[in-house]
Amino acid sequence: MYSNVLSAAISGVEGVAVLVEADVSNGLPMFSMVGFLSSRVREAQERVWTALRNTGLSFPPKRITVNLSPADIRKEGTRFDLPIAAALLGAFGYLDKEKLQGVCMAGELGLNGEVKGIRGVLSIIDTAEKNGCSLCIIPKKNLPEAVGGGKIKILGIGSLKEFLEHAREDEWGAPEIPDHKWEPDQTEYQEDFSEILGQEAAKKAAVIAAAGFHNILFIGTKGAGKTMIAFRLPTIFPDLDWEDCMKVSRIYSVAGLLDGRGALSRKRPFRCPHHTITPKALAGGGAYPIPGEITLAHKGILFLDELPEFSRSSLEILRQPLEQRKIYISRVHGNYEFPADFLLAAAMNPCPCGYYPDRNRCSCTQHQIAAYLGKISGPLLDRFDICTEMREVPGEMLKRQAKGKNSEEIRREISRVHEIQKERYKGTEIYFNGRLSGKDTEKYCMTEKDAKRLLQKAYEKLGLSVRGYHKVMKTARTIADLENSELIMESHISEAICYRSLDKKYWK
């Protein structure tokens, strides 16, 4: 007898439909599994058979063959335990084979028949919806994640016994489509922008970066507040919309970081890896790649503190995703694609001791300074839209310094600018000024004559690359939006040039 049921494999962060087939026939008793399987999937044979027996089911000695199709896709993980068990139950006649049609399922089995939680539930639900399924059966532990699922019915089960009980009922016990009601985010930040005293230029640069999704580099003496500002960047970003929140939640689901908590907060991700991180952990890797820090920062912020302390190989990995908004990983058994649309924020000292250019305190030689700054390659440096310098705030200034705008006030201002960009780029795949291509920059960044003339002079005098030229225009576009100006003025270009010329001071 033959039976089949739909499941899904995970490739990158996307689900791939997998048909689990089971055939039971007369012959020498044996249990074989085929279909380009990893060792963990092959182990399902023992888990499934023992779980079925401990559920109180008995089976006659037969020749059993299980196939996971298509056979050219590598199957990895423990999510196929439940569909294998279901296909076997259908083949042995314990449940109606017809009831398995139009159903997608996934789950790991314990030896006692318990259905355990798995990774990537949101991707599995999405795959079920795309393949015309009317029901998706998942572990009960993962049920909170399904709030952000698709538009199909979801059934959460805790054991094989519970699965069989539902299978005997009409329409599987009439499970419902999860409620997708969007509730206000109650998450509160512990930090606030108003806590930053002084550093007005750096704060303005941070606002511009958040408003246009521009990559930003903070450089300055130690203790100037570079990390402090960077950690407050998330507090001035508007919340994610439903679509982006689900994209981010799907990534975290595949990475196993939701842990049955349901969809992520609407707050943008903020990832701050230590400088000892390996290239694989940053980009995502392993024999069967899972999302790394770059992908976990999707639609959010990736902050690299003490930038020169990162290994050269780790830093150079950033170049491709910063341009393509995706990261590609190749393995012998397949190629993987991960989303990587993030804002890169970085902070660094100008020298090993952290006091340059103050020669009264800086003890570094010119060679040491050059070697330290040389850890940041020119192509990587060129991918920063904004570079801002920070110095220590004098103690006297701290005493008389009045607090500036708080995060909520700044966030409202940035929300207004985001709406301007949303309206400007309606009908395109562009969302922020920082994501304009070279061609789009010429189309959307309209400048007055004097501004155009100043930009041309800066291009020649500063020796900007074509990428640098366009980044100045994109930054100026955001500055103009903050000032409610449709046309880019000379003052906007001048300010944008300042953010691109600072790197010439240190990288001569």
C-alpha positions, 0 to 999 in steps of 0.5 A, a space after each residue: 500500500 502507498 501513501 504520501 503527505 506534503 512537508 517542507 525543507 529549508 533552503 536559506 530562509 525559504 521553504 521548499 516543498 518535499 513530498 514524503 512517500 511511504 510504500 508497504 509491500 510483502 517481502 523480507 521485513 526491512 525499513 529503507 529510506 531514500 531521497 538525498 538524506 542527511 544523517 539526522 534525517 536517516 535517524 528518523 527511521 528509529 525515532 519514528 518506528 519507536 514512537 509509533 510502537 510506544 503510541 500503542 500501534 502494532 505493525 505486521 512485518 513488511 517491506 517498508 520504503 520511504 522516499 523524500 522527493 525531490 531527490 536532488 534536494 538535500 534533506 536536513 533536520 528533524 522536521 520530517 519525523 511527523 510526516 514520515 509517521 503520517 505517511 506510514 500510518 496511511 500506508 498501513 491503513 491506520 488513517 484515511 490516506 485521502 485525509 492527508 491530501 491538501 495537508 502539510 506537516 512537520 515536527 520532530 518525534 520523541 521516542 514516547 510519541 511526543 511532537 517536539 518543536 522545530 525551526 523554520 515553522 513560518 517558512 513551512 507555513 508559507 510553503 504550505 500556502 504556496 502549494 495550495 494546502 488547506 491545513 498545516 500541522 505543526 508542533 504545539 510548541 511552535 503554535 505561537 509563531 503561527 500568528 504571523 503565518 499565512 492564510 491557511 488553517 493551523 493545527 498544533 499537536 503535542 503527540 502522535 495520539 493527539 494527531 490520530 484523534 484529530 485525524 479521526 474527526 471531520 475536517 481534522 477537528 475544524 482548526 481555525 486560521 490564526 488571528 493576525 490582529 496587529 497589536 501596539 508594540 509595548 516594548 520600551 527602550 532603556 536608552 534615550 537620545 536625550 541622554 547624549 550630551 554634546 556631540 551635536 554634529 554626531 547626533 545630526 549624522 545619526 538622524 540623517 543615517 536613520 532617516 535615509 538608511 545610510 551606513 554610518 561610521 563614527 570615528 574619534 577618541 575613546 570615551 567620546 560617546 561613539 558606542 553610546 550613540 550607536 546603541 541609541 540608533 534603534 530608539 529613533 527608528 519607526 516600527 516595522 510594518 507587518 510585512 517586514 516584521 514577518 520577513 524578520 520573524 521568518 529569519 529568526 524562526 529558521 535560526 531557532 531564535 523565536 523559541 515558541 515566543 511568537 512573532 518578533 517585536 515590531 522594533 528593528 533588529 539590532 545586532 552587535 557582534 564581538 570583534 572576535 566573531 568568525 567570518 562564518 558566524 558573521 555571514 552564516 555558515 556550516 555544512 548546512 548554512 543557517 543565518 549569520 549576524 548579517 542576515 539576523 540584522 535584516 531590516 535593522 542595524 548591524 553595529 560593529 564596535 572597534 571596527 579595526 579589531 575585526 579580522 580582515 576576512 570578516 570585514 571583507 565579507 560585508 562588501 557584497 551584502 552592502 551592495 546587493 542586499 543579499 548574501 550567497 553561500 556555496 556548498 558542495 550540495 547546494 547554493 544558499 541565499 540569505 537576505 541582508 538589507 541592513 544599516 551598517 553602523 561602525 565605531 572606531 578609534 583613530 589609533 591604537 591608543 585612541 587619542 590621535 590627533 592629540 599628540 600631547 596624549 597620543 603615543 602611537 607612531 605614524 607607522 602604527 597609526 597607518 597600520 591601524 587605519 589600514 585594516 579598513 580597506 578603501 572599498 569597505 570605507 567607500 561603502 559608508 555614506 556618512 563618516 562623522 568625527 567625535 571628540 571628548 566633551 569637556 567637563 564644563 560643557 557637560 555641566 551647562 549642556 541642556 538636553 536635546 530632543 528625546 528619542 520619541 520626538 526624533 522618531 516622529 521626525 524620521 517617520 515623516 521623512 520615511 513617509 516622504 520616501 515611501 510616496 516618492 518611490 511608490 511602485 518601485 522596490 526602493 524604500 529609502 534614499 540610501 538604497 538608490 542605485 546610480 541610475 535612480 540617483 540621477 532620476 530622483 536627486 534633483 539639484 539646483 545649479 549651484 549645488 550641481 556645480 559644488 558637487 562637481 568641484 568636490 568630485 574632482 578635488 576630493 578624488 571621489 569614486 563614482 560610488 562616493 559621488 552618488 553617496 553624496 547625492 543620496 545623503 544630500 537627498 535625505 538632508 533635503 527631506 529633513 528640511 522639507 525641500 523637494 530640490 537639493 540645495 547647495 547647503 545640502 550638498 555642502 553638508 553631505 560633502 563634509 560627511 564624505 571628506 572626513 575620511 580623507 583626514 585620516 586615510 590620506 
